[in-house]
């Protein structure tokens, strides 16, 4: 199914803006998405919608915009910046290998578990693992180009993440960089996937994980980039 005008490296553009999407499944229906409030082009504002750029703008098989009425813009400020944290070494080969000299041998078990859930959520499409990373309440701040863009209700963010994880032909979802500060961590993950044309692509996911309750870390900031942001 093709929705859009023109084709440039798998993306559709109209006057410089991406429009439409191209799903892997030619029989795909817009109503199959978990998140119900996508917009398919920036000109839907003329139809009574105001739109914001979706975190999935870089993914050609998902719509590039969200209905403005489903987000809120606040005076949100990040609690800490990347250069304030301490580098954290994650080893996914198993607990026997998890000795972090930078922290005197002390592992951040909650963070390790969250990183495993991130990997399982995308590589295996484990809906339970994805759910464990989404806040039970409140909002998730969506960032763009390192700056705050808007906030989403946690339930809407859960639907959005499920749309990507369930539809992408993921090859791997792996850690690129981690820095920790107090009870939170900034994590950069690399999403390696095949696009609908069979080409291998990479998108960087940057997020802030914060502790929520005992033994749980959840996503409070989220951003996507086509290259390492830092």
C-alpha positions as a printed NumPy array, in Angstrom:
array([[  0.   ,   0.   ,   0.   ],
       [  1.49 ,   3.327,  -1.024],
       [  0.28 ,   6.573,   0.449],
       [  2.087,   9.656,  -0.786],
       [  3.578,  11.627,  -3.617],
       [  6.976,  10.74 ,  -5.062],
       [  9.624,   8.449,  -3.632],
       [ 13.01 ,   9.418,  -2.181],
       [ 14.978,   6.577,  -0.569],
       [ 11.815,   4.957,   0.681],
       [ 10.18 ,   8.128,   1.951],
       [  7.41 ,  10.146,   0.383],
       [  7.692,  13.907,   0.149],
       [  5.38 ,  16.733,  -0.812],
       [  6.912,  20.239,  -0.822],
       [  9.753,  19.024,   1.371],
       [  7.563,  17.292,   3.963],
       [  7.138,  13.569,   4.324],
       [  3.631,  12.343,   3.547],
       [  1.994,   8.925,   3.741],
       [  3.608,   5.61 ,   4.596],
       [  4.399,   2.294,   2.944],
       [  3.679,  -0.768,   5.044],
       [  5.273,  -4.187,   4.546],
       [  1.795,  -5.686,   4.16 ],
       [  0.054,  -4.443,   1.017],
       [ -3.28 ,  -5.273,   2.623],
       [ -2.615,  -3.135,   5.686],
       [ -5.445,  -0.952,   6.951],
       [ -5.001,   2.317,   8.862],
       [ -7.292,   0.963,  11.572],
       [ -4.873,  -1.866,  12.396],
       [ -2.54 ,   0.446,  14.319],
       [ -2.663,   0.396,  18.127],
       [ -2.41 ,   4.189,  18.275],
       [ -5.606,   5.605,  16.724],
       [ -4.595,   9.234,  16.169],
       [ -1.942,   9.284,  13.467],
       [ -2.011,  11.899,  10.746],
       [ -0.677,  10.966,   7.338],
       [  0.562,  14.294,   6.05 ],
       [  1.28 ,  17.754,   7.464],
       [ -1.472,  19.298,   5.38 ],
       [ -4.18 ,  17.657,   7.473],
       [ -4.077,  20.874,   9.47 ],
       [ -6.211,  22.269,   6.658],
       [ -8.807,  19.578,   7.406],
       [ -9.243,  20.749,  10.98 ],
       [ -6.201,  18.93 ,  12.422],
       [ -3.058,  20.418,  13.829],
       [ -0.205,  17.937,  13.664],
       [  3.092,  17.246,  15.424],
       [  5.97 ,  15.177,  14.108],
       [  5.775,  11.569,  15.265],
       [  8.81 ,   9.835,  16.807],
       [  8.371,   7.418,  13.868],
       [  8.983,  10.034,  11.169],
       [ 12.147,   8.149,  10.142],
       [ 10.269,   4.865,   9.645],
       [  8.638,   4.691,   6.195],
       [  6.179,   1.944,   7.217],
       [  4.529,   4.097,   9.921],
       [  2.705,   7.451,   9.641],
       [  4.9  ,  10.482,  10.234],
       [  2.571,  12.71 ,  12.286],
       [  0.25 ,  12.713,  15.304],
       [ -2.914,  14.661,  15.905],
       [ -2.01 ,  17.691,  18.011],
       [ -5.069,  17.106,  20.202],
       [ -3.506,  13.904,  21.558],
       [ -0.405,  15.621,  22.992],
       [  0.309,  18.447,  25.419],
       [  3.062,  21.064,  25.451],
       [  4.348,  21.956,  28.902],
       [  7.347,  23.75 ,  30.403],
       [  9.135,  20.409,  30.748],
       [ 12.892,  20.531,  31.36 ],
       [ 15.217,  17.538,  31.368],
       [ 16.382,  16.698,  34.91 ],
       [ 20.012,  16.274,  33.763],
       [ 22.104,  16.363,  30.626],
       [ 24.285,  13.657,  29.097],
       [ 27.62 ,  15.082,  30.266],
       [ 26.532,  14.984,  33.899],
       [ 26.192,  11.217,  34.036],
       [ 28.731,   8.459,  34.574],
       [ 29.429,   5.893,  31.854],
       [ 27.797,   2.537,  32.575],
       [ 29.007,  -0.689,  30.977],
       [ 26.309,  -3.173,  30.026],
       [ 27.141,  -6.756,  29.096],
       [ 24.276,  -8.822,  27.686],
       [ 26.173, -12.131,  27.613],
       [ 24.83 , -13.21 ,  30.977],
       [ 25.17 , -12.5  ,  34.666],
       [ 28.556, -14.267,  34.944],
       [ 30.069, -11.505,  32.796],
       [ 28.432,  -8.589,  34.554],
       [ 31.236,  -7.099,  36.574],
       [ 31.486,  -3.37 ,  36.18 ],
       [ 34.834,  -2.027,  37.396],
       [ 33.601,   1.542,  36.997],
       [ 31.056,   0.939,  39.781],
       [ 33.345,  -1.219,  41.974],
       [ 31.586,  -4.371,  40.927],
       [ 28.111,  -3.144,  41.828],
       [ 25.57 ,  -3.774,  39.117],
       [ 22.453,  -1.703,  38.593],
       [ 20.16 ,  -4.708,  38.425],
       [ 17.041,  -2.664,  37.69 ],
       [ 18.749,  -0.956,  34.767],
       [ 20.069,  -4.26 ,  33.424],
       [ 16.559,  -5.719,  33.579],
       [ 15.118,  -2.698,  31.773],
       [ 17.716,  -3.02 ,  29.018],
       [ 16.813,  -6.679,  28.604],
       [ 13.152,  -5.712,  28.374],
       [ 13.971,  -3.151,  25.697],
       [ 15.798,  -5.784,  23.678],
       [ 13.08 ,  -8.407,  24.113],
       [ 10.353,  -5.902,  23.327],
       [ 11.809,  -5.175,  19.887],
       [ 13.676,  -8.352,  18.942],
       [ 10.938, -10.754,  20.08 ],
       [  8.013,  -8.331,  20.209],
       [  7.4  ,  -9.116,  23.867],
       [  4.393,  -6.984,  24.777],
       [  4.883,  -7.673,  28.501],
       [  8.47 ,  -6.427,  28.308],
       [  7.334,  -3.238,  26.554],
       [  4.641,  -2.694,  29.163],
       [  7.163,  -2.917,  31.997],
       [  9.008,   0.102,  30.55 ],
       [  5.984,   2.384,  30.233],
       [  5.026,   4.534,  33.249],
       [  1.847,   3.561,  35.034],
       [  0.735,   7.16 ,  34.995],
       [  1.809,  10.603,  33.954],
       [  3.447,  11.551,  30.689],
       [  6.427,  10.767,  28.482],
       [  8.362,  13.72 ,  27.028],
       [  9.055,  13.407,  23.303],
       [ 12.292,  15.089,  22.276],
       [ 13.47 ,  16.222,  18.846],
       [ 16.991,  17.328,  17.947],
       [ 17.891,  17.213,  21.635],
       [ 15.123,  19.607,  22.661],
       [ 11.706,  19.121,  24.185],
       [  8.904,  18.882,  21.62 ],
       [  5.75 ,  17.697,  23.423],
       [  4.436,  15.201,  25.968],
       [  2.216,  12.146,  25.559],
       [ -0.003,  10.296,  27.976],
       [  1.725,   7.096,  29.116],
       [ -1.045,   4.897,  27.657],
       [ -0.717,   6.568,  24.253],
       [  3.044,   6.095,  24.382],
       [  2.488,   2.394,  25.071],
       [  0.34 ,   2.128,  21.927],
       [  2.945,   4.031,  19.911],
       [  5.794,   1.751,  21.   ],
       [  3.707,  -1.318,  20.206],
       [  3.094,  -0.04 ,  16.676],
       [  6.827,   0.118,  16.013],
       [  7.811,  -3.089,  17.799],
       [  5.035,  -5.193,  16.257],
       [  5.451,  -3.942,  12.685],
       [  9.205,  -3.486,  12.177],
       [ 11.284,  -6.292,  10.678],
       [ 13.863,  -5.96 ,  13.441],
       [ 17.304,  -7.507,  13.078],
       [ 18.631,  -6.332,  16.433],
       [ 18.039,  -3.797,  19.18 ],
       [ 21.263,  -3.171,  21.051],
       [ 22.913,  -0.79 ,  23.479],
       [ 25.091,   1.959,  22.038],
       [ 25.779,   4.201,  25.055],
       [ 24.647,   4.491,  28.678],
       [ 25.224,   7.101,  31.346],
       [ 23.753,   6.997,  34.852],
       [ 23.022,   9.696,  37.402],
       [ 21.42 ,   9.02 ,  40.782],
       [ 18.323,   6.882,  40.21 ],
       [ 18.09 ,   7.356,  36.445],
       [ 19.936,   6.561,  33.236],
       [ 20.265,   7.985,  29.748],
       [ 20.376,   5.213,  27.186],
       [ 21.054,   5.227,  23.452],
       [ 19.884,   2.109,  21.613],
       [ 20.447,   1.166,  17.965],
       [ 17.42 ,  -0.233,  16.16 ],
       [ 18.646,  -2.276,  13.194],
       [ 15.807,  -3.275,  10.865],
       [ 14.896,  -4.044,   7.247],
       [ 12.655,  -1.493,   5.559],
       [  9.751,  -2.466,   3.262],
       [ 12.15 ,  -2.464,   0.281],
       [ 14.462,  -4.987,   1.951],
       [ 17.2  ,  -2.503,   2.765],
       [ 18.943,  -2.612,   6.107],
       [ 18.479,   0.583,   8.146],
       [ 19.447,   1.936,  11.558],
       [ 17.661,   4.395,  13.821],
       [ 19.04 ,   5.615,  17.154],
       [ 16.665,   5.692,  20.126],
       [ 17.662,   8.016,  22.977],
       [ 15.734,   7.808,  26.223],
       [ 15.747,   8.741,  29.867],
       [ 14.93 ,   5.872,  32.21 ],
       [ 13.843,   6.812,  35.718],
       [ 13.16 ,   4.587,  38.696],
       [  9.474,   4.171,  39.435],
       [  8.841,   2.146,  42.545],
       [ 10.909,  -0.769,  43.698],
       [ 12.804,  -2.683,  41.048],
       [ 11.414,  -0.817,  38.04 ],
       [ 12.732,   1.788,  35.615],
       [ 10.478,   3.422,  33.044],
       [ 10.849,   5.699,  30.013],
       [ 10.274,   9.38 ,  30.763],
       [ 11.952,  10.888,  27.659],
       [ 12.155,   9.454,  24.169],
       [ 13.776,  10.594,  20.91 ],
       [ 14.708,   9.068,  17.553],
       [ 17.583,  10.104,  15.26 ],
       [ 19.082,   8.816,  12.029],
       [ 22.556,   9.118,  13.549],
       [ 24.115,   9.275,  16.978],
       [ 22.826,  12.423,  18.653],
       [ 25.934,  12.994,  20.75 ]])
